[in-house]
Amino acid sequence: MLKVESLTVRFGKLTALDNVSFALQGGEFLAVVGPNGSGKSTLLKCLLGLQRIDSGSISLLGHSPEDLPSSRIGYVPQVKTLDRSFPASSCELVVSGLRRRWPWRIPPAEHERAEAALRQVGIGHLSHRALSALSGGELQRVYLARALAREPEVLVLDEPATGIDATAEQDMYDILDRVNREMGVTIIMVTHDWLAARHHCSHALLLKNVLIASGPSLPALNDANMALAFGHAGHDHAHGHSHSHPHESGQPEQPDG
């Protein structure tokens, strides 16, 4: 589904990505993990065809990112540029993703697609709610519905838990688990939350401008690899996550190293 070979991206004297190679199969749930400045967002921009690469290649669904039909990929950005005070409803925002422009009038067919997408993420009852009246977690779900309304084969998310509380974060990951498992959508998610990556994602990519590890999430994010990326092992008790990994076989995780 995705093949990245010897990807290198430079910004002047700074090398954001240095000879990064990995592959992803269809239906997998990939977490892209690494410290600030490790090249995560640059990689995402490359996959979306928004960043020029210096060398290497990317094949996504058999196309270069620049040539990939936009309907085959859904994107949920970290930074929401729409002014929350703009007088618009959840449904209108979702339809804007279908049209790639603002919908001043919505025909019944588009309205139904938007409402179906909102139901998919558990907020069908908020279809006509003003954006200004939504919580941070609800707004994030609307943006997710906006991406899913196009019925993409690949869903790309940049830090989807940013700015939402712990309950909304858990709900978001549960929705993504369901979208991946039941709809077969391949998911690529940039996240700082390595615990969520371990528990929710089938695969992980650990970056520090170079590729440190890739593969199934539990071995890729072991303590030795986390120490290489972050300078310390991954025992961060402050997060307090306790959810189980949907891709685990039920066997206890073996101790690292």
N, C-alpha and C positions, 0 to 999 in steps of 0.2 A: 504493500500500500504506500509506504514511504521509504525511500532510500536516499540517504545523505552520504556523499563520498568526499572526503578530504576538504570539507568546507572551511574556508578561511575568509575572514572579514576584518579589514583594518580601517581605523579612523585616524589618519595621519600616522603618527608613530605608535599609536595604541592598537594592539591586536585584540579584538573582541572575541573572535573565535579562531582557533589555531588548529587546522588539520583535523576537524571533527568528522567522524564517520559513525553511522549507526543505521539500523533498519527497523521498521515497525510493520507488523502484520495487521491486516484488517480486523476490526473488532477488539483490538487491544486498547487499554486505558493507560496512557503514558503520562507520568509526572516528570516535568523538567525542573530539577532542583539544583540550587547552588547559591553561594553568597551574593550579596549586592556586587554588581560589576562583573559578574562571571560570564556574561554573554547570553543569559536566558532570553531577555527581550529581543536581542539582536537575532537570535535563532528564530524566534516567533515571526519577526518581520520578514526574515528570509523565506520562511514557509508560506507566508501570505503574499509573497512577491513584492513586498514594499521596501526591500533593502538590496542594494547592489552587492554582489559577492565579488571578492577579489580572485578566488580560485576555488575549484571544486565544482560539485554538481548536486542538484536536488531533483528527485523524481517523486511527484506526489500524484497518486492515482493515475500514473502513466504519463503525466504531463510535467513540464517545468511549471513552477508556481505562477509565472507571468501568463502562461497560456491556459491555466486551469479554469474551466467555466465556473463563474462565481457561485452558481447555484449548488455546487457540489461541496462547498465548505461553509460552515457557520462560524462566526467569530463573536466572542463576548469580550470587550475591552476592559482593562482595569479602570481607566479614567473615562468617566461618562461626561461627554462634552455638552449634552443637552441641559439647558437651564431648567431646573426643577419647577420654576415658577411659570414656565411656558404652559398656557392653558390647553392641555392635551390629556387624553385618556390612555390607559394601558393598551387598549385595543388599537388605537391610532399609532402608538409607538411600534407595536408588533407589525402592523401593516406597512409601516415605513421600511421595515427590513425586507418585505416582499418586493416592494417597488424600487427601493434605493432612492426614494425621494419622499417628501411629506405628502400624505394622502388627505387632500381637502374633502374628497367625497369617497366613501367606501362602498363598493357594490356588495351584494349579499355573499357572493362566493369568497371574496377576500375576508369579509367579516367572519364567516364560518371558519376559515383556515386560522385566523388569528385567535378566535375563541377556543378552537381545538388545541392550539399550542399553549394557550394559557391554562387550559385544563390539564395538559400534560405535566405542567410544573406545579399543579396544585392550587392555582389562583384563578380559576375560571370565574369565580364570584366577583373578582376585581376588574372585570373587563371594562367597565365604564367608570372606574375610579380615577379621579384626577391624579396625575403623577405627583403633584405637590402633597397629596394626602397619603402617599405610600411610605412605609418604613424602608430603611436601607435594604433589608432582606427581601422585601416585596419587590422593590425596584430592580434588584439583581435578578429576581426570577422573571420579571418582565423582559429584561434584556436577554435572558436565556431563552424565553419563549420566542423572542424576536429572531434569534438565530435558528431555533428549531422549526419555525414556521416554514422555512425553505426546504425542509426535509433533507438536510445535508448528509453526506456520507462521512464527513469528518467535522468534528466540533473542536474549535481551538479557543482556549480560555486563558486569559492573563490574570493571574491572582484573583480567582473568583470569590474568595472569602474576604477580600479587603473591605473594610468599613462596615462589616455586619457583625452582629453579636454572636456568641457561641451557639445559641440555639438555632439561629438562622444559618450559621455555617454548617452545622450538622445536617440540617434539612437540605441545604444545597448539595452536599456530598451524597446524601441519600438519593436525591433526584438524579444526579449524574451517574450514580451506580445503576439506577433503573434504566436510564437512557442508553447506557452502554450495554447492559445485559439484555434488556427486553427488545430494544430497537436495533441493536447491533451497530450503533454508531461508534466509530473510532474516535477517541477523545485524546487530545493533546493539551495538557494543562501545566502552565507555569505556576509554581507555588514556592513560597518560603517554608511552608509547613511540611517538614519531612515526615512527621508522624501521620498526617493525613495521607501523604504519598504512600507510606508503608501500608496503611490499613485499607485504602480505597483503590489504589492503582495496581493494575496487573504488572506494569513495567515502569522503570524509572531510568532517567538519564541524569547523571550527576556531572555538573560542569564546574570548572574554574578556569574558563577561557579555553582550556584543553579538556578533552573528554577524560574524566576520571573513571567512570563506570557506566555501563548500560546493561540492561537485561531485566529479568524478573525483579520486582521492587525490593523484596526482603534482602536477597544477597547483594544487590547493587548498592543499597543504602545501609550496609553494615557499618559497624563502628570504625573499622580501619579506613574505609573509603570516606566516611564523614569527617574523620580527622584530617585527611588529606585536603578535603574541600574547605572545611570551616576552621581547622586548627584545633578541633576538639572532637571527642566522640559524641555520638548522638543521644546522650542521656539528658534530655531537657524535660525536667519534671514540671515545668511551669505550664506546659500546654494542657496537661491533665486529660488527654484523650484516652478513652478506654474502649472504643468501638472495635469490632472484629473485622478482619479482612475478608471481603466477600470472595476473594480468589484463593484463599487458603484451603488446604485439603482437610483441615481439622487436626493435623499433627502439630505438636508444639514447635515453636520456632527454636532452632538450634542456636546456642550461644555463639556469638561472633568470635572469630579468631582462634 
